[in-house]
């Protein structure tokens, strides 16, 4: 009888271990390539939505995304560049995109003159966003270096590579002021992302044509929380098996003791 119980326990342990390995392998990393794979709709972006006069023209090939921009004065915060509609997956309308499952980003960019660019994530804020209105979306920004080939005297094939954590994105002061907030409330709503944008940096010259080039843009995440949960499950399985081994050994000890007494 004890031998049968022992084999049943071992079989259950092996089944649980195999099942754990299967589910653990499926909760590995997550990744999405924005370019050159065109998962989301790509569109030219300028500051006309806030009353600006900057312009952007976008050209897309299999290996390069180019935005020809001219930044014009007239607004305190002017910009132009390229946008990715995160609400359009594979050219089909979708809801807001969950960026919370990603933790890192890598982009390869170059420019004609500007020394820096801005990465922007726009999220649907349940308090401040009105009916998905673009102008009222929460803005998260991160400055990255570009590779201005005219200023550096280098090859046009030279790109600046930035690998950053999504935790580095910050709500700009102008957005906080626009909403009447005195300080950053620390909220991002990355689980409700609507757009990702690559726009001109602060060093862009006004009224002079410039070019922004994107060779690669990718998001990825390690599913740290899910893996942590799986590790806890594994610990429970191992602990349960140890308890089973202790039970078997004690039962065998009692059985041997009875034989000796007999």
C-alpha positions, -999 to +999 in steps of 0.1 A: +000+000+000+028+024+009+046+016-023+015+025-043+011+058-024+048+066-030+044+062-068+012+082-069+029+110-050+059+110-074+037+109-104+017+139-092+049+158-085+062+151-120+029+161-136+029+194-117+066+200-125+060+194-162+029+217-161+049+244-143+076+242-170+051+245-198+034+276-183+068+292-173+080+289-209+049+307-221+053+336-197+088+345-210+093+379-226+069+400-247+080+422-275+066+443-304+085+459-332+073+493-343+097+496-372+108+482-396+079+458-389+048+480-393+025+466-365+008+500-361-003+527-384+024+553-391+015+589-397+031+624-401+028+644-370+029+682-363+017+707-337-014+718-356-036+702-330-024+728-305-025+757-330+011+754-342+024+758-378+051+732-380+051+707-408+061+671-413+062+648-444+068+611-439+084+586-463+085+549-454+107+522-471+113+487-460+144+497-439+140+535-432+114+558-418+121+595-427+102+626-415+111+658-432+102+686-408+101+724-405+096+738-371+078+772-370+075+796-341+042+808-328+037+784-299+056+778-267+059+741-274+064+734-311+071+700-326+069+678-357+078+642-365+062+608-368+035+590-349+025+554-343-012+549-338-013+523-310-051+520-314-046+505-349-031+470-349-023+455-383-043+483-399-074+474-380-090+496-354-084+485-318-088+499-283-061+515-262-029+495-261-015+480-229+021+493-226+023+483-189+034+448-198+065+462-215+094+478-195+120+487-221+124+504-255+152+506-281+153+531-309+179+538-336+176+574-350+195+599-370+190+635-381+202+662-404+209+690-379+190+685-346+211+672-317+182+655-299+147+641-303+118+635-280+101+602-275+065+607-265+038+583-252+003+596-251-021+578-227-059+580-222-062+596-187-095+587-171-096+621-154-082+646-179-088+631-213-121+641-228-136+614-251-102+604-265-095+639-276-058+640-288-051+674-271-063+662-237-043+629-237-017+626-209+018+632-223+049+613-212+083+624-227+119+612-228+148+631-245+172+610-266+203+619-286+203+619-324+232+617-348+232+649-368+253+640-398+257+675-411+270+687-378+291+657-370+307+654-404+300+617-403+283+592-426+245+595-432+244+558-422+254+566-387+226+562-361+223+570-324+211+539-305+191+545-273+180+517-249+158+530-222+134+519-195+098+531-198+101+542-162+123+570-175+094+588-193+082+618-174+051+641-176+065+675-189+059+706-168+039+723-196+013+695-195+010+697-157+006+735-160-020+730-187-041+708-163-036+731-134-013+706-115+015+720-093+035+688-094+037+655-111+011+631-096+032+601-106+005+586-128+012+573-163-017+551-173+006+531-196-021+504-197-042+529-217-017+540-243-030+557-275+000+569-294+038+567-295+056+595-312+091+605-322+093+643-325+119+671-329+140+680-299+146+714-283+177+720-304+158+721-337+163+753-356+132+773-364+122+777-400+151+756-414+142+722-430+155+692-411+152+654-414+145+628-388+153+592-396+142+561-378+159+527-386+146+507-357+121+509-329+111+481-305+094+476-272+099+446-249+092+433-215+103+405-192+070+398-175+088+401-141+056+399-120+043+369-138+077+351-135+078+360-098+044+344-093+056+313-112+086+311-089+063+311-059+042+283-074+074+263-080+084+268-044+050+255-032+053+225-055+088+217-041+077+223-005+047+200-010+070+173-024+094+177+006+065+172+029+054+141+010+090+127+012+090+134+050+056+116+053+069+086+033+101+083+054+082+086+087+057+059+076+086+036+066+102+043+099+071+034+118+067+002+096+103-008+103+098-002+140+067-024+141+087-052+124+114-050+150+089-050+178+074-081+163 
